[in-house]
Amino acid sequence: MIKTAALEAVIGHEFHDRQLLLLALTHPSLAHEAGVGHLQHHNQRLEFLGDAVLQLVLTHELYQKFPDHGEGPLTQARAQLVNRSSLAEQGRRLNLGDYLILSRGEESTGGRARNSALADAFEALVGAVFMDGGYDAARELVLRRFRDSMGGLVELPNLDNPKGELQELLQASSPHAPTYEQISATGPDHDRRFESAVSHEGVELARGIGRSKKLAESAAAVAALQRLKEPKEVVRRHP
């Protein structure tokens, strides 16, 4: 039986139901190796739950902290926070690899250091804390662990230069840079709302809204990046 007191101390939550914590740390390979495929014997269900809790906590925090940004920048920021590399790093900082309950095969092939195993275990841990201590306990864990990633909750993470990123993306296949145009400026002086459009080679790509011209242009760039990175819809031809 693994000792988890050190882990509980680091995450700031002492489990009432210790089996939840052990389940969160149990890799699916253990059940498969034992010939037990039931979902109650590994952490995938808790991972599913933890993913939803993470999304809710971070979405609410981003919404509250950054009222000047629209859906596009907030969605991109959240995606950066909860991508597999980011979650694996969270697991690594907690030394979750040392606590994982693995099959012999997974152990022998470096499973304790594998990004997928660490990311899944971190999500499962969040789900386990939610089940054991409720939403407030899970929220406290998530915000404590993501505080550094979220720039102290002062700036949107990984969105430092969307205009530069858009220009780099477009100029990879064209010599022309994107252009920005202010569409409107509304509201009283103390609460102005600017709308800007970004275009490339005469084609409007997207629009953005912000409390300054700069923020509106950044929002437009983020929206354009999202649109350009979306997978193109497959056109089905009928005979």
C-alpha positions in Angstrom: 0.0 0.0 0.0 1.5 3.3 -1.0 1.9 6.2 1.5 0.1 9.3 0.4 0.4 11.6 3.4 3.1 13.7 1.7 1.0 14.1 -1.4 -2.1 15.1 0.7 0.1 17.7 2.5 1.3 19.2 -0.8 -2.2 19.5 -2.3 -3.6 20.8 1.0 -6.4 18.2 1.3 -6.6 15.3 3.7 -9.0 12.6 2.2 -11.9 11.4 4.3 -12.2 8.5 1.8 -8.7 7.4 1.1 -9.9 4.9 -1.5 -10.8 7.9 -3.8 -7.2 9.1 -3.7 -5.8 5.6 -4.4 -8.3 5.2 -7.3 -7.1 8.5 -8.8 -3.6 7.2 -8.8 -4.4 3.8 -10.3 -3.4 3.6 -13.9 -5.7 1.6 -16.3 -2.8 -0.7 -17.1 -3.0 -2.3 -13.7 -6.6 -3.4 -14.3 -5.8 -4.6 -17.8 -2.8 -6.6 -16.6 -4.9 -8.3 -13.9 -7.6 -9.1 -16.4 -10.1 -6.8 -14.7 -11.5 -4.3 -17.2 -14.1 -2.8 -15.0 -14.0 1.0 -14.8 -14.2 1.1 -11.0 -10.6 -0.4 -10.9 -8.7 2.5 -12.4 -8.8 6.3 -12.7 -10.5 7.0 -16.0 -13.9 7.9 -14.5 -12.3 10.3 -12.0 -10.3 11.7 -14.9 -13.5 12.4 -16.8 -15.0 14.2 -13.7 -11.8 16.1 -13.0 -11.6 17.4 -16.5 -15.1 19.0 -16.1 -14.2 20.5 -12.7 -11.0 22.0 -14.1 -12.9 23.5 -17.1 -15.5 25.0 -14.8 -13.1 26.4 -12.2 -10.7 28.0 -14.8 -13.6 29.3 -17.0 -15.2 31.0 -14.0 -11.8 32.5 -12.9 -10.9 33.7 -16.3 -14.4 35.2 -16.8 -14.2 37.1 -13.5 -10.6 38.3 -13.8 -10.6 39.5 -17.4 -13.8 41.4 -18.2 -12.2 43.2 -21.1 -11.7 40.1 -23.1 -14.3 38.2 -25.2 -15.0 34.6 -25.7 -12.1 34.1 -28.2 -9.2 35.1 -26.0 -10.7 33.5 -22.9 -11.2 30.2 -24.8 -7.7 30.2 -26.1 -6.3 31.0 -22.6 -8.3 28.1 -21.1 -7.1 25.8 -23.8 -3.5 26.7 -23.1 -4.0 26.0 -19.4 -5.6 22.6 -19.7 -3.7 21.1 -22.7 -2.0 17.8 -22.1 1.5 19.3 -21.7 0.3 21.8 -19.1 -1.6 19.1 -17.1 1.4 16.8 -17.2 3.6 19.5 -15.9 1.1 20.0 -13.0 1.4 16.3 -12.3 5.1 16.5 -12.4 5.3 19.4 -10.0 3.3 17.2 -7.5 5.6 14.3 -8.1 2.5 12.2 -9.1 4.8 9.8 -10.9 6.1 8.6 -7.6 2.6 7.7 -6.4 1.2 6.1 -9.5 -0.1 2.5 -9.1 1.1 0.9 -12.4 1.3 -2.5 -14.0 4.7 -4.1 -14.2 4.7 -3.6 -17.9 3.9 0.1 -17.7 6.5 0.5 -15.0 9.2 -1.1 -17.1 8.5 1.1 -20.0 8.8 4.4 -18.1 5.1 4.9 -17.4 5.8 7.0 -14.3 7.3 9.8 -16.4 4.9 9.5 -19.3 3.0 12.8 -20.0 -0.3 11.0 -20.6 -0.2 9.2 -17.3 0.7 12.3 -15.4 -1.9 14.5 -17.1 -4.6 11.8 -16.5 -3.6 11.4 -12.9 -3.7 15.1 -12.2 -7.3 15.3 -13.7 -8.3 12.3 -11.7 -6.8 13.8 -8.5 -9.0 16.9 -9.1 -12.0 14.7 -9.5 -11.2 12.8 -6.4 -10.8 16.0 -4.3 -14.2 17.2 -5.7 -15.9 13.9 -4.7 -14.2 13.9 -1.3 -14.4 17.6 -0.3 -16.8 19.2 -2.7 -16.5 22.1 -5.2 -14.7 24.5 -2.9 -12.0 22.1 -2.0 -11.4 21.3 -5.7 -11.5 24.9 -6.7 -8.9 25.8 -4.0 -6.6 23.0 -5.3 -7.0 24.1 -9.0 -6.4 27.8 -8.4 -3.4 27.1 -6.1 -1.8 24.8 -8.7 -2.5 27.1 -11.7 -1.6 30.4 -10.0 1.8 30.6 -11.6 0.5 29.5 -15.0 -2.2 32.2 -14.9 0.4 35.0 -14.2 -0.9 35.6 -10.7 -4.3 36.0 -12.2 -3.4 39.4 -13.6 -2.7 38.7 -17.3 -4.1 36.2 -19.7 -1.6 33.4 -20.1 0.1 32.7 -23.4 -1.7 35.5 -25.2 1.1 38.1 -25.1 1.2 38.8 -28.8 -1.7 37.5 -30.8 -1.1 40.2 -33.5 2.5 39.0 -33.9 1.4 35.4 -34.0 -1.2 36.2 -36.7 1.3 38.1 -38.8 3.8 35.3 -38.6 1.2 32.7 -39.6 0.0 34.8 -42.6 3.4 35.8 -43.8 4.5 32.1 -43.9 2.6 31.9 -47.2 2.2 35.6 -48.2 4.5 38.7 -48.3 1.7 40.9 -47.0 1.0 41.7 -43.4 -2.5 41.9 -41.9 -4.1 45.3 -41.6 -6.4 46.6 -38.8 -9.3 49.0 -39.1 -11.3 50.6 -36.3 -15.0 49.9 -37.1 -16.6 51.8 -34.2 -16.1 53.5 -30.8 -19.1 53.7 -28.6 -20.1 54.5 -25.0 -19.2 57.3 -22.6 -15.5 58.3 -22.1 -15.2 56.3 -18.9 -16.5 53.1 -20.5 -15.6 53.1 -24.2 -16.1 50.1 -26.4 -14.0 49.8 -29.6 -14.5 47.4 -32.4 -11.7 46.6 -34.9 -11.5 44.4 -37.9 -8.4 42.6 -39.2 -8.0 41.9 -42.9 -5.5 40.2 -45.1 -5.0 40.9 -48.8 -8.4 42.7 -48.9 -10.3 40.0 -47.1 -11.7 40.6 -43.6 -10.7 37.7 -41.3 -12.4 38.6 -38.0 -13.5 41.4 -35.7 -12.8 42.1 -32.0 -14.1 44.3 -29.2 -12.2 45.8 -26.3 -12.0 48.8 -24.0 -9.2 50.3 -26.1 -8.2 50.2 -29.7 -5.2 48.0 -28.8 -7.4 45.5 -26.9 -9.9 45.4 -29.8 -7.2 44.7 -32.3 -5.8 42.0 -30.1 -9.2 40.4 -29.8 -9.6 40.5 -33.6 -6.2 38.8 -34.0 -7.2 36.1 -31.6 -10.5 35.5 -33.4 -8.7 35.4 -36.7 -6.2 32.9 -35.3 -9.0 30.6 -34.1 -10.7 30.8 -37.5 -7.6 30.1 -39.4 -6.6 27.1 -37.2 -10.0 25.5 -37.3 -10.1 22.3 -39.3 -11.6 22.9 -42.7 -15.0 21.3 -43.3 -14.9 18.4 -45.7 -17.1 19.0 -48.7 -18.9 15.9 -49.7 -19.7 15.6 -53.4 -22.8 13.7 -54.3 -22.9 11.7 -57.5 
